[in-house]
């Protein structure tokens, strides 16, 4: 059963989601769960919420989900140092499986950036 490990809610209804699917090596689980609290202090402009989902008793895979009010904020974020820092940190824990952007009003150029990360 998947469970929400951590969630930070802000305001407004989301129109876009950024979803990162990643794996955490067994020996890094403790570090990962302890580090989630430090991400509470970091919020990108326009970011509505961040949630991390996973079931570490059955799998080492997790989903990092960010909610955004619109594609303009998200488009700026995915080219920012902050986003590169999140991806860099997740890569230290284990392999990144995929990164995708979802939403009814997501422009084609962002939708095309949905990709498998190697």
Biopython code that builds the backbone (N, CA, C, O; Angstrom):
import numpy as np
from Bio.PDB.StructureBuilder import StructureBuilder

atoms = [
    (1, "UNK", "N", (0.834, -1.169, 0.000)),
    (1, "UNK", "CA", (0.000, 0.000, 0.000)),
    (1, "UNK", "C", (0.887, 1.243, 0.000)),
    (1, "UNK", "O", (1.759, 1.395, 0.855)),
    (2, "UNK", "N", (0.656, 2.121, -0.961)),
    (2, "UNK", "CA", (1.427, 3.356, -1.041)),
    (2, "UNK", "C", (0.956, 4.320, 0.025)),
    (2, "UNK", "O", (-0.232, 4.376, 0.342)),
    (3, "UNK", "N", (1.871, 5.067, 0.570)),
    (3, "UNK", "CA", (1.502, 6.051, 1.579)),
    (3, "UNK", "C", (2.208, 7.355, 1.300)),
    (3, "UNK", "O", (3.280, 7.382, 0.696)),
    (4, "UNK", "N", (1.596, 8.438, 1.746)),
    (4, "UNK", "CA", (2.215, 9.750, 1.602)),
    (4, "UNK", "C", (3.224, 9.879, 2.724)),
    (4, "UNK", "O", (2.868, 9.788, 3.899)),
    (5, "UNK", "N", (4.470, 10.088, 2.371)),
    (5, "UNK", "CA", (5.521, 10.213, 3.376)),
    (5, "UNK", "C", (5.626, 11.625, 3.917)),
    (5, "UNK", "O", (5.885, 11.829, 5.103)),
    (6, "UNK", "N", (5.429, 12.579, 3.059)),
    (6, "UNK", "CA", (5.581, 13.970, 3.451)),
    (6, "UNK", "C", (4.780, 14.816, 2.484)),
    (6, "UNK", "O", (4.672, 14.483, 1.304)),
    (7, "UNK", "N", (4.219, 15.904, 2.973)),
    (7, "UNK", "CA", (3.443, 16.777, 2.110)),
    (7, "UNK", "C", (3.516, 18.197, 2.637)),
    (7, "UNK", "O", (3.452, 18.421, 3.846)),
    (8, "UNK", "N", (3.648, 19.150, 1.739)),
    (8, "UNK", "CA", (3.641, 20.559, 2.083)),
    (8, "UNK", "C", (2.575, 21.220, 1.230)),
    (8, "UNK", "O", (2.700, 21.239, 0.005)),
    (9, "UNK", "N", (1.543, 21.757, 1.831)),
    (9, "UNK", "CA", (0.445, 22.386, 1.108)),
    (9, "UNK", "C", (0.585, 23.898, 1.172)),
    (9, "UNK", "O", (0.975, 24.457, 2.197)),
    (10, "UNK", "N", (0.263, 24.545, 0.073)),
    (10, "UNK", "CA", (0.289, 25.994, 0.039)),
    (10, "UNK", "C", (-1.130, 26.470, -0.300)),
    (10, "UNK", "O", (-2.056, 26.136, 0.439)),
    (11, "UNK", "N", (-1.340, 27.211, -1.347)),
    (11, "UNK", "CA", (-2.674, 27.705, -1.674)),
    (11, "UNK", "C", (-3.004, 27.444, -3.138)),
    (11, "UNK", "O", (-2.137, 27.024, -3.905)),
    (12, "UNK", "N", (-4.260, 27.692, -3.532)),
    (12, "UNK", "CA", (-4.749, 27.591, -4.917)),
    (12, "UNK", "C", (-4.901, 26.136, -5.385)),
    (12, "UNK", "O", (-4.319, 25.215, -4.813)),
    (13, "UNK", "N", (-5.686, 25.969, -6.420)),
    (13, "UNK", "CA", (-5.884, 24.647, -7.026)),
    (13, "UNK", "C", (-4.838, 24.433, -8.110)),
    (13, "UNK", "O", (-4.581, 25.346, -8.895)),
    (14, "UNK", "N", (-4.232, 23.266, -8.178)),
    (14, "UNK", "CA", (-3.178, 23.028, -9.173)),
    (14, "UNK", "C", (-3.740, 22.837, -10.583)),
    (14, "UNK", "O", (-4.842, 22.319, -10.768)),
    (15, "UNK", "N", (-2.965, 23.264, -11.556)),
    (15, "UNK", "CA", (-3.288, 23.039, -12.956)),
    (15, "UNK", "C", (-2.236, 22.164, -13.632)),
    (15, "UNK", "O", (-2.487, 21.586, -14.689)),
    (16, "UNK", "N", (-1.064, 22.070, -13.022)),
    (16, "UNK", "CA", (0.036, 21.284, -13.573)),
    (16, "UNK", "C", (0.691, 20.484, -12.449)),
    (16, "UNK", "O", (0.796, 20.941, -11.311)),
    (17, "UNK", "N", (1.119, 19.296, -12.800)),
    (17, "UNK", "CA", (1.854, 18.458, -11.857)),
    (17, "UNK", "C", (3.207, 18.109, -12.451)),
    (17, "UNK", "O", (3.320, 17.830, -13.644)),
    (18, "UNK", "N", (4.221, 18.125, -11.620)),
    (18, "UNK", "CA", (5.536, 17.616, -11.970)),
    (18, "UNK", "C", (5.710, 16.348, -11.160)),
    (18, "UNK", "O", (5.654, 16.379, -9.930)),
    (19, "UNK", "N", (5.921, 15.235, -11.842)),
    (19, "UNK", "CA", (6.033, 13.940, -11.167)),
    (19, "UNK", "C", (7.386, 13.321, -11.462)),
    (19, "UNK", "O", (7.743, 13.111, -12.621)),
    (20, "UNK", "N", (8.141, 13.029, -10.405)),
    (20, "UNK", "CA", (9.449, 12.385, -10.545)),
    (20, "UNK", "C", (9.348, 11.001, -9.896)),
    (20, "UNK", "O", (9.034, 10.880, -8.712)),
    (21, "UNK", "N", (9.611, 9.989, -10.668)),
    (21, "UNK", "CA", (9.594, 8.600, -10.192)),
    (21, "UNK", "C", (11.048, 8.199, -9.986)),
    (21, "UNK", "O", (11.854, 8.294, -10.911)),
    (22, "UNK", "N", (11.389, 7.753, -8.785)),
    (22, "UNK", "CA", (12.785, 7.458, -8.483)),
    (22, "UNK", "C", (12.886, 6.284, -7.522)),
    (22, "UNK", "O", (11.903, 5.852, -6.919)),
    (23, "UNK", "N", (14.092, 5.794, -7.403)),
    (23, "UNK", "CA", (14.366, 4.669, -6.515)),
    (23, "UNK", "C", (15.384, 5.109, -5.472)),
    (23, "UNK", "O", (16.284, 5.898, -5.760)),
    (24, "UNK", "N", (15.231, 4.594, -4.262)),
    (24, "UNK", "CA", (16.174, 4.876, -3.185)),
    (24, "UNK", "C", (16.858, 3.563, -2.816)),
    (24, "UNK", "O", (16.202, 2.572, -2.494)),
    (25, "UNK", "N", (18.187, 3.574, -2.869)),
    (25, "UNK", "CA", (18.935, 2.377, -2.475)),
    (25, "UNK", "C", (18.636, 2.069, -1.006)),
    (25, "UNK", "O", (18.490, 2.976, -0.187)),
    (26, "UNK", "N", (18.548, 0.789, -0.690)),
    (26, "UNK", "CA", (18.223, 0.356, 0.678)),
    (26, "UNK", "C", (19.062, 1.070, 1.738)),
    (26, "UNK", "O", (18.540, 1.525, 2.756)),
    (27, "UNK", "N", (20.361, 1.160, 1.484)),
    (27, "UNK", "CA", (21.252, 1.751, 2.482)),
    (27, "UNK", "C", (21.077, 3.270, 2.612)),
    (27, "UNK", "O", (21.678, 3.877, 3.498)),
    (28, "UNK", "N", (20.267, 3.893, 1.749)),
    (28, "UNK", "CA", (20.046, 5.342, 1.789)),
    (28, "UNK", "C", (18.653, 5.721, 2.322)),
    (28, "UNK", "O", (18.330, 6.905, 2.409)),
    (29, "UNK", "N", (17.826, 4.722, 2.680)),
    (29, "UNK", "CA", (16.451, 5.003, 3.134)),
    (29, "UNK", "C", (16.406, 5.944, 4.328)),
    (29, "UNK", "O", (15.646, 6.913, 4.330)),
    (30, "UNK", "N", (17.207, 5.668, 5.331)),
    (30, "UNK", "CA", (17.192, 6.501, 6.541)),
    (30, "UNK", "C", (17.549, 7.948, 6.214)),
    (30, "UNK", "O", (16.870, 8.876, 6.652)),
    (31, "UNK", "N", (18.612, 8.132, 5.447)),
    (31, "UNK", "CA", (19.024, 9.479, 5.034)),
    (31, "UNK", "C", (17.892, 10.170, 4.275)),
    (31, "UNK", "O", (17.603, 11.343, 4.508)),
    (32, "UNK", "N", (17.255, 9.431, 3.366)),
    (32, "UNK", "CA", (16.177, 9.996, 2.564)),
    (32, "UNK", "C", (15.013, 10.474, 3.438)),
    (32, "UNK", "O", (14.559, 11.609, 3.293)),
    (33, "UNK", "N", (14.535, 9.633, 4.329)),
    (33, "UNK", "CA", (13.393, 10.022, 5.148)),
    (33, "UNK", "C", (13.745, 11.174, 6.098)),
    (33, "UNK", "O", (12.894, 12.017, 6.383)),
    (34, "UNK", "N", (14.971, 11.218, 6.582)),
    (34, "UNK", "CA", (15.392, 12.318, 7.440)),
    (34, "UNK", "C", (15.537, 13.622, 6.664)),
    (34, "UNK", "O", (15.288, 14.696, 7.211)),
    (35, "UNK", "N", (15.932, 13.542, 5.408)),
    (35, "UNK", "CA", (16.154, 14.749, 4.612)),
    (35, "UNK", "C", (14.860, 15.390, 4.126)),
    (35, "UNK", "O", (14.867, 16.554, 3.726)),
    (36, "UNK", "N", (13.756, 14.660, 4.152)),
    (36, "UNK", "CA", (12.496, 15.231, 3.662)),
    (36, "UNK", "C", (12.120, 16.503, 4.410)),
    (36, "UNK", "O", (11.591, 17.444, 3.818)),
    (37, "UNK", "N", (12.387, 16.530, 5.681)),
    (37, "UNK", "CA", (12.046, 17.714, 6.486)),
    (37, "UNK", "C", (12.784, 18.961, 6.000)),
    (37, "UNK", "O", (12.234, 20.061, 6.046)),
    (38, "UNK", "N", (14.019, 18.800, 5.536)),
    (38, "UNK", "CA", (14.775, 19.967, 5.078)),
    (38, "UNK", "C", (14.173, 20.587, 3.823)),
    (38, "UNK", "O", (14.384, 21.771, 3.560)),
    (39, "UNK", "N", (13.433, 19.811, 3.050)),
    (39, "UNK", "CA", (12.802, 20.351, 1.845)),
    (39, "UNK", "C", (11.603, 21.235, 2.176)),
    (39, "UNK", "O", (11.154, 21.999, 1.322)),
    (40, "UNK", "N", (11.079, 21.148, 3.392)),
    (40, "UNK", "CA", (9.958, 22.011, 3.796)),
    (40, "UNK", "C", (10.328, 23.479, 3.703)),
    (40, "UNK", "O", (9.494, 24.312, 3.347)),
    (41, "UNK", "N", (11.572, 23.798, 4.023)),
    (41, "UNK", "CA", (12.016, 25.189, 4.056)),
    (41, "UNK", "C", (12.230, 25.773, 2.666)),
    (41, "UNK", "O", (12.326, 26.991, 2.519)),
    (42, "UNK", "N", (12.306, 24.938, 1.662)),
    (42, "UNK", "CA", (12.593, 25.399, 0.306)),
    (42, "UNK", "C", (11.311, 25.365, -0.517)),
    (42, "UNK", "O", (10.683, 24.317, -0.670)),
    (43, "UNK", "N", (10.941, 26.506, -1.035)),
    (43, "UNK", "CA", (9.734, 26.589, -1.867)),
    (43, "UNK", "C", (10.032, 27.466, -3.070)),
    (43, "UNK", "O", (10.480, 28.604, -2.936)),
    (44, "UNK", "N", (9.776, 26.918, -4.239)),
    (44, "UNK", "CA", (9.993, 27.674, -5.474)),
    (44, "UNK", "C", (8.832, 28.647, -5.679)),
    (44, "UNK", "O", (7.716, 28.371, -5.239)),
    (45, "UNK", "N", (9.077, 29.781, -6.340)),
    (45, "UNK", "CA", (7.996, 30.734, -6.596)),
    (45, "UNK", "C", (6.848, 30.068, -7.361)),
    (45, "UNK", "O", (7.059, 29.444, -8.401)),
    (46, "UNK", "N", (5.639, 30.210, -6.832)),
    (46, "UNK", "CA", (4.454, 29.660, -7.476)),
    (46, "UNK", "C", (4.125, 28.229, -7.101)),
    (46, "UNK", "O", (3.026, 27.756, -7.389)),
    (47, "UNK", "N", (5.036, 27.543, -6.474)),
    (47, "UNK", "CA", (4.810, 26.131, -6.123)),
    (47, "UNK", "C", (3.676, 26.032, -5.103)),
    (47, "UNK", "O", (3.684, 26.724, -4.085)),
    (48, "UNK", "N", (2.697, 25.159, -5.386)),
    (48, "UNK", "CA", (1.542, 25.009, -4.508)),
    (48, "UNK", "C", (1.749, 23.945, -3.441)),
    (48, "UNK", "O", (1.367, 24.140, -2.287)),
    (49, "UNK", "N", (2.351, 22.823, -3.817)),
    (49, "UNK", "CA", (2.587, 21.767, -2.841)),
    (49, "UNK", "C", (3.641, 20.802, -3.351)),
    (49, "UNK", "O", (3.942, 20.742, -4.543)),
    (50, "UNK", "N", (4.191, 20.052, -2.409)),
    (50, "UNK", "CA", (5.128, 18.972, -2.710)),
    (50, "UNK", "C", (4.695, 17.781, -1.870)),
    (50, "UNK", "O", (4.474, 17.909, -0.665)),
    (51, "UNK", "N", (4.573, 16.625, -2.507)),
    (51, "UNK", "CA", (4.234, 15.393, -1.792)),
    (51, "UNK", "C", (5.180, 14.295, -2.243)),
    (51, "UNK", "O", (5.588, 14.247, -3.403)),
    (52, "UNK", "N", (5.520, 13.423, -1.325)),
    (52, "UNK", "CA", (6.352, 12.264, -1.645)),
    (52, "UNK", "C", (5.554, 11.029, -1.262)),
    (52, "UNK", "O", (5.097, 10.891, -0.127)),
    (53, "UNK", "N", (5.396, 10.135, -2.228)),
    (53, "UNK", "CA", (4.619, 8.913, -2.020)),
    (53, "UNK", "C", (5.521, 7.693, -2.173)),
    (53, "UNK", "O", (6.411, 7.664, -3.024)),
    (54, "UNK", "N", (5.279, 6.698, -1.343)),
    (54, "UNK", "CA", (6.030, 5.466, -1.471)),
    (54, "UNK", "C", (5.638, 4.487, -0.384)),
    (54, "UNK", "O", (4.964, 4.839, 0.584)),
    (55, "UNK", "N", (6.064, 3.280, -0.558)),
    (55, "UNK", "CA", (5.832, 2.236, 0.428)),
    (55, "UNK", "C", (7.154, 1.516, 0.602)),
    (55, "UNK", "O", (7.434, 0.542, -0.097)),
    (56, "UNK", "N", (7.968, 1.992, 1.533)),
    (56, "UNK", "CA", (9.314, 1.438, 1.650)),
    (56, "UNK", "C", (9.345, 0.043, 2.250)),
    (56, "UNK", "O", (10.416, -0.555, 2.353)),
    (57, "UNK", "N", (8.196, -0.490, 2.649)),
    (57, "UNK", "CA", (8.205, -1.871, 3.123)),
    (57, "UNK", "C", (8.110, -2.859, 1.964)),
    (57, "UNK", "O", (8.495, -4.020, 2.103)),
    (58, "UNK", "N", (7.602, -2.404, 0.830)),
    (58, "UNK", "CA", (7.395, -3.305, -0.305)),
    (58, "UNK", "C", (8.288, -2.986, -1.494)),
    (58, "UNK", "O", (8.561, -3.867, -2.309)),
    (59, "UNK", "N", (8.738, -1.768, -1.606)),
    (59, "UNK", "CA", (9.516, -1.360, -2.771)),
    (59, "UNK", "C", (10.461, -0.229, -2.391)),
    (59, "UNK", "O", (10.294, 0.408, -1.351)),
    (60, "UNK", "N", (11.419, 0.006, -3.211)),
    (60, "UNK", "CA", (12.345, 1.117, -3.002)),
    (60, "UNK", "C", (12.015, 2.284, -3.920)),
    (60, "UNK", "O", (12.816, 3.209, -4.058)),
    (61, "UNK", "N", (10.846, 2.252, -4.548)),
    (61, "UNK", "CA", (10.464, 3.284, -5.500)),
    (61, "UNK", "C", (9.507, 4.290, -4.870)),
    (61, "UNK", "O", (8.643, 3.941, -4.065)),
    (62, "UNK", "N", (9.688, 5.547, -5.263)),
    (62, "UNK", "CA", (8.909, 6.653, -4.720)),
    (62, "UNK", "C", (8.474, 7.579, -5.846)),
    (62, "UNK", "O", (9.014, 7.548, -6.952)),
    (63, "UNK", "N", (7.477, 8.405, -5.530)),
    (63, "UNK", "CA", (7.032, 9.464, -6.438)),
    (63, "UNK", "C", (7.115, 10.787, -5.697)),
    (63, "UNK", "O", (6.580, 10.937, -4.599)),
    (64, "UNK", "N", (7.795, 11.745, -6.316)),
    (64, "UNK", "CA", (7.895, 13.116, -5.821)),
    (64, "UNK", "C", (6.934, 13.900, -6.709)),
    (64, "UNK", "O", (7.135, 13.967, -7.921)),
    (65, "UNK", "N", (5.891, 14.495, -6.124)),
    (65, "UNK", "CA", (4.866, 15.184, -6.909)),
    (65, "UNK", "C", (4.765, 16.633, -6.458)),
    (65, "UNK", "O", (4.541, 16.914, -5.280)),
    (66, "UNK", "N", (4.931, 17.547, -7.404)),
    (66, "UNK", "CA", (4.800, 18.977, -7.137)),
    (66, "UNK", "C", (3.574, 19.493, -7.875)),
    (66, "UNK", "O", (3.339, 19.136, -9.030)),
    (67, "UNK", "N", (2.794, 20.333, -7.204)),
    (67, "UNK", "CA", (1.616, 20.942, -7.822)),
    (67, "UNK", "C", (1.920, 22.409, -8.120)),
    (67, "UNK", "O", (2.510, 23.121, -7.307)),
    (68, "UNK", "N", (1.497, 22.840, -9.313)),
    (68, "UNK", "CA", (1.762, 24.190, -9.788)),
    (68, "UNK", "C", (0.476, 24.825, -10.297)),
    (68, "UNK", "O", (-0.386, 24.124, -10.828)),
    (69, "UNK", "N", (0.325, 26.170, -10.142)),
    (69, "UNK", "CA", (-0.911, 26.826, -10.570)),
    (69, "UNK", "C", (-1.057, 26.910, -12.089)),
    (69, "UNK", "O", (-2.170, 26.908, -12.614)),
    (70, "UNK", "N", (0.068, 26.982, -12.782)),
    (70, "UNK", "CA", (0.014, 27.061, -14.245)),
    (70, "UNK", "C", (1.372, 26.720, -14.838)),
    (70, "UNK", "O", (2.362, 26.554, -14.126)),
    (71, "UNK", "N", (1.389, 26.621, -16.146)),
    (71, "UNK", "CA", (2.608, 26.215, -16.843)),
    (71, "UNK", "C", (3.701, 27.277, -16.812)),
    (71, "UNK", "O", (4.872, 26.940, -16.986)),
    (72, "UNK", "N", (3.365, 28.542, -16.598)),
    (72, "UNK", "CA", (4.383, 29.600, -16.604)),
    (72, "UNK", "C", (5.360, 29.440, -15.441)),
    (72, "UNK", "O", (6.574, 29.524, -15.627)),
    (73, "UNK", "N", (4.826, 29.211, -14.245)),
    (73, "UNK", "CA", (5.697, 28.981, -13.098)),
    (73, "UNK", "C", (6.506, 27.699, -13.282)),
    (73, "UNK", "O", (7.706, 27.663, -13.010)),
    (74, "UNK", "N", (5.841, 26.666, -13.739)),
    (74, "UNK", "CA", (6.505, 25.365, -13.903)),
    (74, "UNK", "C", (7.599, 25.428, -14.958)),
    (74, "UNK", "O", (8.672, 24.849, -14.787)),
    (75, "UNK", "N", (7.323, 26.131, -16.043)),
    (75, "UNK", "CA", (8.322, 26.262, -17.109)),
    (75, "UNK", "C", (9.585, 26.942, -16.599)),
    (75, "UNK", "O", (10.695, 26.544, -16.954)),
    (76, "UNK", "N", (9.421, 27.962, -15.771)),
    (76, "UNK", "CA", (10.584, 28.645, -15.178)),
    (76, "UNK", "C", (11.323, 27.720, -14.213)),
    (76, "UNK", "O", (12.553, 27.712, -14.160)),
    (77, "UNK", "N", (10.561, 26.948, -13.457)),
    (77, "UNK", "CA", (11.153, 26.072, -12.458)),
    (77, "UNK", "C", (12.001, 24.961, -13.066)),
    (77, "UNK", "O", (13.087, 24.679, -12.561)),
    (78, "UNK", "N", (11.533, 24.325, -14.137)),
    (78, "UNK", "CA", (12.253, 23.169, -14.682)),
    (78, "UNK", "C", (13.597, 23.540, -15.313)),
    (78, "UNK", "O", (14.386, 22.651, -15.636)),
    (79, "UNK", "N", (13.871, 24.827, -15.492)),
    (79, "UNK", "CA", (15.186, 25.241, -15.983)),
    (79, "UNK", "C", (16.007, 25.923, -14.880)),
    (79, "UNK", "O", (17.069, 26.486, -15.143)),
    (80, "UNK", "N", (15.500, 25.864, -13.644)),
    (80, "UNK", "CA", (16.154, 26.558, -12.532)),
    (80, "UNK", "C", (17.204, 25.695, -11.838)),
    (80, "UNK", "O", (17.227, 24.472, -11.975)),
    (81, "UNK", "N", (18.068, 26.372, -11.091)),
    (81, "UNK", "CA", (19.058, 25.680, -10.270)),
    (81, "UNK", "C", (18.373, 24.860, -9.179)),
    (81, "UNK", "O", (18.867, 23.798, -8.803)),
    (82, "UNK", "N", (17.245, 25.341, -8.672)),
    (82, "UNK", "CA", (16.519, 24.613, -7.641)),
    (82, "UNK", "C", (16.043, 23.249, -8.119)),
    (82, "UNK", "O", (16.151, 22.258, -7.395)),
    (83, "UNK", "N", (15.519, 23.200, -9.335)),
    (83, "UNK", "CA", (15.068, 21.924, -9.901)),
    (83, "UNK", "C", (16.260, 21.000, -10.148)),
    (83, "UNK", "O", (16.193, 19.804, -9.866)),
    (84, "UNK", "N", (17.342, 21.556, -10.672)),
    (84, "UNK", "CA", (18.552, 20.747, -10.890)),
    (84, "UNK", "C", (19.085, 20.206, -9.565)),
    (84, "UNK", "O", (19.609, 19.093, -9.514)),
    (85, "UNK", "N", (18.954, 20.988, -8.496)),
    (85, "UNK", "CA", (19.403, 20.529, -7.169)),
    (85, "UNK", "C", (18.548, 19.363, -6.677)),
    (85, "UNK", "O", (19.081, 18.397, -6.129)),
    (86, "UNK", "N", (17.223, 19.441, -6.866)),
    (86, "UNK", "CA", (16.339, 18.339, -6.459)),
    (86, "UNK", "C", (16.704, 17.077, -7.228)),
    (86, "UNK", "O", (16.866, 16.011, -6.633)),
    (87, "UNK", "N", (16.836, 17.193, -8.560)),
    (87, "UNK", "CA", (17.201, 16.018, -9.367)),
    (87, "UNK", "C", (18.568, 15.477, -8.961)),
    (87, "UNK", "O", (18.758, 14.264, -8.873)),
    (88, "UNK", "N", (19.516, 16.376, -8.713)),
    (88, "UNK", "CA", (20.850, 15.948, -8.305)),
    (88, "UNK", "C", (20.820, 15.187, -6.995)),
    (88, "UNK", "O", (21.484, 14.161, -6.850)),
    (89, "UNK", "N", (20.046, 15.691, -6.038)),
    (89, "UNK", "CA", (19.943, 15.004, -4.753)),
    (89, "UNK", "C", (19.303, 13.629, -4.923)),
    (89, "UNK", "O", (19.801, 12.638, -4.390)),
    (90, "UNK", "N", (18.204, 13.572, -5.663)),
    (90, "UNK", "CA", (17.527, 12.285, -5.870)),
    (90, "UNK", "C", (18.445, 11.284, -6.566)),
    (90, "UNK", "O", (18.381, 10.086, -6.287)),
    (91, "UNK", "N", (19.292, 11.765, -7.464)),
    (91, "UNK", "CA", (20.243, 10.874, -8.153)),
    (91, "UNK", "C", (21.265, 10.280, -7.192)),
    (91, "UNK", "O", (21.769, 9.181, -7.422)),
    (92, "UNK", "N", (21.573, 10.999, -6.117)),
    (92, "UNK", "CA", (22.533, 10.449, -5.147)),
    (92, "UNK", "C", (21.928, 9.293, -4.353)),
    (92, "UNK", "O", (22.656, 8.469, -3.800)),
    (93, "UNK", "N", (20.606, 9.234, -4.297)),
    (93, "UNK", "CA", (19.923, 8.197, -3.524)),
    (93, "UNK", "C", (19.734, 6.904, -4.304)),
    (93, "UNK", "O", (19.635, 5.825, -3.720)),
    (94, "UNK", "N", (19.686, 7.022, -5.617)),
    (94, "UNK", "CA", (19.440, 5.865, -6.481)),
    (94, "UNK", "C", (19.031, 6.349, -7.864)),
    (94, "UNK", "O", (19.063, 7.548, -8.141)),
    (95, "UNK", "N", (18.651, 5.424, -8.725)),
    (95, "UNK", "CA", (18.320, 5.816, -10.100)),
    (95, "UNK", "C", (17.017, 6.608, -10.211)),
    (95, "UNK", "O", (16.038, 6.335, -9.516)),
    (96, "UNK", "N", (17.036, 7.601, -11.111)),
    (96, "UNK", "CA", (15.808, 8.303, -11.477)),
    (96, "UNK", "C", (15.163, 7.502, -12.598)),
    (96, "UNK", "O", (15.823, 7.156, -13.578)),
    (97, "UNK", "N", (13.899, 7.212, -12.459)),
    (97, "UNK", "CA", (13.203, 6.376, -13.431)),
    (97, "UNK", "C", (12.524, 7.221, -14.492)),
    (97, "UNK", "O", (12.654, 6.938, -15.683)),
    (98, "UNK", "N", (11.799, 8.254, -14.080)),
    (98, "UNK", "CA", (11.151, 9.126, -15.064)),
    (98, "UNK", "C", (10.815, 10.468, -14.434)),
    (98, "UNK", "O", (10.788, 10.622, -13.213)),
    (99, "UNK", "N", (10.566, 11.414, -15.293)),
    (99, "UNK", "CA", (10.145, 12.749, -14.891)),
    (99, "UNK", "C", (9.106, 13.176, -15.912)),
    (99, "UNK", "O", (9.374, 13.175, -17.114)),
    (100, "UNK", "N", (7.901, 13.546, -15.433)),
    (100, "UNK", "CA", (6.882, 13.949, -16.401)),
    (100, "UNK", "C", (6.064, 15.103, -15.863)),
    (100, "UNK", "O", (5.958, 15.312, -14.655)),
    (101, "UNK", "N", (5.490, 15.843, -16.791)),
    (101, "UNK", "CA", (4.650, 16.985, -16.476)),
    (101, "UNK", "C", (3.249, 16.663, -16.971)),
    (101, "UNK", "O", (3.060, 16.262, -18.120)),
    (102, "UNK", "N", (2.270, 16.842, -16.093)),
    (102, "UNK", "CA", (0.899, 16.460, -16.385)),
    (102, "UNK", "C", (-0.026, 17.632, -16.091)),
    (102, "UNK", "O", (0.170, 18.355, -15.114)),
    (103, "UNK", "N", (-1.035, 17.819, -16.937)),
    (103, "UNK", "CA", (-2.038, 18.841, -16.680)),
    (103, "UNK", "C", (-2.846, 19.147, -17.916)),
    (103, "UNK", "O", (-2.396, 18.905, -19.036)),
    (104, "UNK", "N", (-4.051, 19.683, -17.718)),
    (104, "UNK", "CA", (-4.925, 19.947, -18.853)),
    (104, "UNK", "C", (-4.432, 21.067, -19.756)),
    (104, "UNK", "O", (-4.709, 21.065, -20.956)),
    (105, "UNK", "N", (-3.705, 22.023, -19.192)),
    (105, "UNK", "CA", (-3.266, 23.176, -19.974)),
    (105, "UNK", "C", (-1.758, 23.222, -20.173)),
    (105, "UNK", "O", (-1.191, 24.291, -20.401)),
    (106, "UNK", "N", (-1.115, 22.078, -20.090)),
    (106, "UNK", "CA", (0.341, 22.040, -20.255)),
    (106, "UNK", "C", (0.672, 22.216, -21.737)),
    (106, "UNK", "O", (0.188, 21.449, -22.569)),
    (107, "UNK", "N", (1.492, 23.217, -22.079)),
    (107, "UNK", "CA", (1.845, 23.421, -23.486)),
    (107, "UNK", "C", (2.634, 22.245, -24.055)),
    (107, "UNK", "O", (3.283, 21.505, -23.316)),
    (108, "UNK", "N", (2.571, 22.083, -25.352)),
    (108, "UNK", "CA", (3.209, 20.970, -26.044)),
    (108, "UNK", "C", (4.704, 20.879, -25.726)),
    (108, "UNK", "O", (5.227, 19.780, -25.541)),
    (109, "UNK", "N", (5.396, 22.017, -25.662)),
    (109, "UNK", "CA", (6.849, 21.970, -25.422)),
    (109, "UNK", "C", (7.173, 21.384, -24.047)),
    (109, "UNK", "O", (8.185, 20.700, -23.899)),
    (110, "UNK", "N", (6.324, 21.641, -23.031)),
    (110, "UNK", "CA", (6.558, 21.023, -21.720)),
    (110, "UNK", "C", (6.148, 19.565, -21.732)),
    (110, "UNK", "O", (6.821, 18.725, -21.135)),
    (111, "UNK", "N", (5.038, 19.252, -22.410)),
    (111, "UNK", "CA", (4.591, 17.855, -22.483)),
    (111, "UNK", "C", (5.638, 17.002, -23.181)),
    (111, "UNK", "O", (5.842, 15.843, -22.820)),
    (112, "UNK", "N", (6.293, 17.569, -24.170)),
    (112, "UNK", "CA", (7.346, 16.840, -24.897)),
    (112, "UNK", "C", (8.587, 16.624, -24.044)),
    (112, "UNK", "O", (9.433, 15.794, -24.376)),
    (113, "UNK", "N", (8.703, 17.370, -22.939)),
    (113, "UNK", "CA", (9.864, 17.177, -22.076)),
    (113, "UNK", "C", (9.664, 15.993, -21.137)),
    (113, "UNK", "O", (10.584, 15.613, -20.412)),
    (114, "UNK", "N", (8.457, 15.402, -21.147)),
    (114, "UNK", "CA", (8.231, 14.194, -20.344)),
    (114, "UNK", "C", (9.135, 13.116, -20.912)),
    (114, "UNK", "O", (9.054, 12.773, -22.092)),
    (115, "UNK", "N", (9.989, 12.592, -20.064)),
    (115, "UNK", "CA", (10.984, 11.667, -20.602)),
    (115, "UNK", "C", (11.476, 10.727, -19.524)),
    (115, "UNK", "O", (11.326, 10.972, -18.327)),
    (116, "UNK", "N", (12.051, 9.674, -19.980)),
    (116, "UNK", "CA", (12.743, 8.762, -19.082)),
    (116, "UNK", "C", (14.109, 9.379, -18.800)),
    (116, "UNK", "O", (14.776, 9.867, -19.713)),
    (117, "UNK", "N", (14.519, 9.357, -17.548)),
    (117, "UNK", "CA", (15.800, 9.970, -17.174)),
    (117, "UNK", "C", (16.837, 8.871, -17.039)),
    (117, "UNK", "O", (16.600, 7.872, -16.359)),
    (118, "UNK", "N", (17.980, 9.046, -17.679)),
    (118, "UNK", "CA", (19.052, 8.041, -17.603)),
    (118, "UNK", "C", (20.174, 8.538, -16.733)),
    (118, "UNK", "O", (21.168, 7.835, -16.545)),
]
sb = StructureBuilder()
sb.init_structure("model")
sb.init_model(0)
sb.init_chain("A")
sb.init_seg("    ")
for serial, (resi, resn, name, xyz) in enumerate(atoms, 1):
    if name == "N":
        sb.init_residue(resn, " ", resi, " ")
    sb.init_atom(name, np.array(xyz, "f"), 0.0, 1.0, " ", f" {name:<3s}", serial, name[0])
structure = sb.get_structure()
